[in-house]
Amino acid sequence: MKAMATSSLIPSSPPRGIKRKADQIEAPRRIRALHEDVVNKIAAGEIIVAPVHALKELIENAVDAGSTSLEILVKDGGLKLLQITDNGCGINTDDMAILCERFTTSKLKAFEDLTSIGTYGFRGEALASISHIAHLTVTTKTADSSCAWKAQYAGGKLAPAKPGQSADPKACAGRQGTQITVEDLFYNVPTRRRAFRSASEEYAKIADQVGRYAVHCKGVAFQCKKHGDAGAGIAVPATATVRDRIRIVHNSAIANELIEFELSNAQYGFKTEGLVSNANYSGKRTALLLFINHRSVESSTIKRAVEHTYSTFLPKGGKPFVYLSLEIDPARVDVNVHPTKREVNFLNEEEIIELICGDIRTRLGKVDTSRTFMTQSLLSGGKTPTISKAATMPEESDVTPTTSKRPATAKAGTQKPYENNLIRTDAKSRKITAMLPQAQRGSSPSRGPVSDGMEYEYTDKEHTSCRLTTIKDLRASVREDMHNELTNIFANHTFVGIVDERKRIAAMQGGVRLFLVDYGMIAAEYFYQLGLTDFGNFGTFRFSPPLNLSELLAIGVAQTKALEPNDPNFDWDEVVTTVHAKLMSRREMMAEYFALEISEEGELLTLPLLMKGYMPSLGKLPNFLLRLGPHVDWTDEKGCFQSLLRELASFYVPESLPPVPVKGEVEHEEIAKRRDELRRAIENTLFPAFKARLVATKPLLKGTIEVANLKGLYRVFERC
């Protein structure tokens, strides 16, 4: 029995690596040094796990170089193409030979420097790792260099662009800064490349990483777009504040509910600042943007502590948004604990987290006296609004419901809405002016007198489709510059009234918000877009009798001389002659495309009619014609069309009028008449046109100011 028990413990086959031959065990294997290429690929696989890790390293290098603008281009989730362009200090030409060798860096000299490291990078492994698993191209230019230098890298060394060519950097044209292009990432690691499920998933990770740095890096502009897309997925200007950056990268619903956070402690050697959501915001998952010494990191400990802090303020399942920038004495932080630098260790971690969460808890308690709940109130006889996919409003309750016939079920209409969400006006409700006769509201006949000696004729000619590439490009640039939220506001606004005719300020209501708008700026953009839309199909104002072009230019010169300092050495008579000759030489083009006809004798016959029922001020006509000379780019087709349409739009903008006279003063009859005309046109013609077809571009944000918000007013009154 003992023999059988013993034999049962002996395996039927030898373990792996052991062969039985003549009752002898094979000699131990020899230890060999791995080939350098194998070592480099293993190291690269640890540092560059996915395209997003390569991009993170490149962004940090660009910011370390003092860049104020970063442009990122991605194709196929970064696997096919990953390109980042900055305007930093650039790379010296002499350093390009060792740029992609491992452990070459400009940020670290001795191991002791790690205790006071103040930059993102320090190991010198990022570019080296990328060059071993991708095709890497670097184009750089320093401030003192007369040209840019371009080089290709493979396996950490300079590589020729084509077989047989020199591998040395080549001189080329380029702007200040560095452009790094990574192509075919993981082309020589097929198992890693096959592990990625989809390009869209990788791009989402890249967009998230870019968004984090775009929020944190103040004074740095970020732009990230997919290859082939017309517009950028992320576009943050350098001048944007942290709150505005969160509004752009995430959404207004978050940005509107953030409270500022700031804390410092000398005992533990740290200070922190950021923005955290209040109790009115509740998301599906925690959004934690954590930066320790300006490095984007992850910390499950901090995340759990923050979630526990918010659990007493948010509904069950609700999660907060937290942006936290934590600065700790570098001597207390160990940044060299993770290959991708995703995690760091620091002293007194538990104590620091407790102080931060305690301060957040205190701040939440102070602002918790007023709570806002997301609801949608309906007007009597209204139905639930539909928001266009092209525009997204910051809050659902800010959307003005569209009126229609009363719905079949009256249950929703009888529900009492919350007062702070009740929209007090309906943009489509009838006004008392609709009861007036047509003549009193200002009709729009196709032909009729405008003033003494002039009549207008609206030509209903057959519409011709514009096939000019330059016009299509200009239209596309307007669409790319569109601001969705502002466009929705104008599309659903209610005109309130004119505030200041001298500064051209009007008030309008959008949902539960009140805005002051520069209607001069808005009108200039609207008429420019109208010119692009109706290009080559304008109606006409026809002068009877025609006006002398030279006399109009002379009047324009006199008006300009009265407004500008008079230079005795400047020949104004030559200006009239030069502009007259330029307009006469281009009169056929202007007649065909812009309905601006000038006879061979130099008489102005017609002007373009952009909008029926609205007449621009003829007092601006001489200056408009005079500006067509120096302010229109006659040498380039696209520049010519753009600048001429801008001047035409400026001519159509309502003019600034003097203030209304005080009681006892008498206003000139012509000014009073023009004031009445403009008031009717602004309310009944221009603002309805803005609502119907204005594409609000981003520059119009400067001319639109929110002055009141019903929710904010209710919060103020509730605390009184």
Beta strands, then each sheet from edge to edge (+ up, - down):
strand 1: 69-75
strand 2: 81-86
strand 3: 135-141
strand 4: 148-154
strand 5: 157-159
strand 6: 170-172
strand 7: 177-183
strand 8: 221-226
strand 9: 234-236
strand 10: 258-265
strand 11: 270-277
strand 12: 287-292
strand 13: 295-296
strand 14: 321-328
strand 15: 333-334
strand 16: 345-346
strand 17: 447-451
strand 18: 454-457
strand 19: 494-500
strand 20: 505-510
strand 21: 513-518
strand 22: 539-548
strand 23: 603-609
strand 24: 704-709
sheet 1: 5+ 4- 3+ 7- 2+ 1- 8- 9+
sheet 2: 5+ 4- 6+
sheet 3: 10+ 11- 14+ 12+ 13-
sheet 4: 15+ 16-
sheet 5: 17+ 18- 22+ 23-
sheet 6: 19+ 20- 21+ 24-
end
